[in-house]
Amino acid sequence: MKELRAPLMEAEVRRLRASVEVVVSGIVYTARDMAHRRLCQSIDRGEGLPIDLEGAILYFVGPTPARPSQVIGAAGPTTSARMDAFSPKLIAHGLRAMIGKGYRSEEVRQALIQYGAVHLSTLGGAGALLSRHIVRAEIVAYEDLGTEAIRKLEVVDFPVIVAYDAAGGSVYDGATLSGV
């Protein structure tokens, strides 16, 4: 099992290969469709971003509200393809990894190769289990979006696999799971 600590360096990301099991620790930001749209609009207008994308990981999640003794509610991944129109622009601005579920477009795959980034996948339907790996959560941007606001998460041993790597490999292209 490979361990990654966010923020990520391009060299370490370029060494990852599709199907490798990984645990992520450090800072991860949440962002779904509307947050992606706003980030890209800010880039298009030449404005500063509310988060630093350099080496960042975005988790495609809209968590449920936390119960009184919890840091966060269920936090399972959303369908990654919904972010495909925005991801290449964010990758070009330093985004190093994304966490979601499902397939990515050819444009996203090419951006991963060009800029040295990866797409990580985690278990859909396991939001309650995944939330146990989140030890801190705070809204840092776009609070008006509710569950889709950008949150800064501190994660510990968050389980993922490399679904698409920076060399063009894909777990969906016939790769098998390994611990290497």
N, C-alpha and C positions, 0 to 999 in steps of 0.2 A: 504494500500500500504506500503510495507516494503522499508526502505531506507538502502542502503549499501554505505560505503565509502571505496574506494580502497586506499592502499592495504588491503586485507582481512585477518582476523584471522580464523584459522581452527575451533575454537569453534562456531563462528557466522555462518560459512558456514554449519556446521553439523546440525544446528537448522533449516535451510531452508528446505522447502518441495516442491515437484513438484506441479506446478500450481500456486504458489504464485506469485503475481505481485510485481515487484521490480523496484525501480529507483536507478541507480548507479551514484555516483559522485566521483571525484578523478582522479587518473591516470590509464589509460587503454592503453595497447600496441596493435598495429595492427600487425598481422602476418598471412600470407597465406602459401600455400604449400611450396614454395621455402625457405621462411624464417624458417619454421618449420624444413625442411630438414637440413639447415645449423646449426640451434640450436642443433639439435640432433647429427649431425656430430661433433660439438664442444664438446658436452658431451662425446661422444664415444672416442674422442682423449684426454680427460682429460683437455681440455682448459677451460678458463674462458668464460663466456657468456657476450654479449654486453648489456644485461639487467638483472636485478635481478628478478628471477622468484618467490622468496619467497613472497607469498601472492598476487601475480600478477594476473591480468585479461588480457587475450588475446582476441582481437576482430578479428574475421575472416573476414577481409575486405580489399579491394584494392580500396581506394577512388579515385574518379575522380579529376582532377586538380581543384584547387580553382579558382574562378573568382576573379577579382581585389579587391573587398570589402569583400571577404569571408575568413574564416580561413581554410576551407577545402571544397572540392566539395562534390557531393553526396557520402554518406558513408553507403551503405546498406550491409547486411551480405551476405557472400558466403556460399555455402553448406558445412556443418560441416564435413560430412563423408570423405571429401578429406583430412582431417587432422588426421583421425583415426590411421594411421600407426605411427604417431609421438606423439600424445597426451599422451599416458600412460607414456612415458619416461619423458615428461615435467612435468606432474602431480607429478611423483615421485621426481622431483627436486624442488618442492614447488609451482608450478602453482596451484592457488586456484580456478580459474573460467575461463570459455571460453564463448564467445558470438558468436553465429552463427545462422544457421537455419537448421532444419531437424534432422534426426535420427543419433544416435551414435552407434558404435559397442559394442558388449558385452565386449570386452577387455577394451574399454574406460569406460564403466559403472562400471566394476570391479575396475579399478584404482580410479574412483571417490569415491567408497565406502572405499577402502583400505586407501587412503591418505586424505580423507576429502575434496573433491572438488565438484564443481557443473558445469553443463552446462546450460547456460542461452540462451534463444532464443529471437530474436526480429523480427520485420516485414520485410520480404523480399519485395523488390519493393518500399520501402519507404525511400530510401537513402537520398533524398533531405530533407525530414522531420527529419530524424535522425541526419543529419549533424547540425541541429540547436542546438543540445545538446552538440556539441563539441565547446569549447571556445578557445582551443589552440591546435596546432599540429606542431610537428617538427620531421624530420627524425633523428633517433638515431642509426640505423645500416643497413647495406646492401643496401646502396643508389643505387648501381648498379642494383638492382632489380626493379627500377622504382616504379610503383604503388604498388608493393609487398614489398617494403622496410619496415623495422620496424619503425613505428612512435610512438612517445609518445604523447598521446592525454590527454587533460584535459577535462573531461566530467562533465556535470551538469544535474542531473535528467534524465539520459539516460534510456528510458523505455525498460524493459525486463520481461520475466517470467522465473521461474525456470522450465526448461524442464526435467532435470535429476538431482536428488538430491544425497547426500552422504549416504542415507539410502536405495538406490536401487529403489526409486520411479521414475516414468516417466509420464509426461503429455501425452505421446503417448500411455500409457497403460490404458487409460480411465479416467484419472484424469480430473476434471473440473476446470475451472478458478475460482479463489476466490481472495478476497482482504486480506486474513488472512496472 
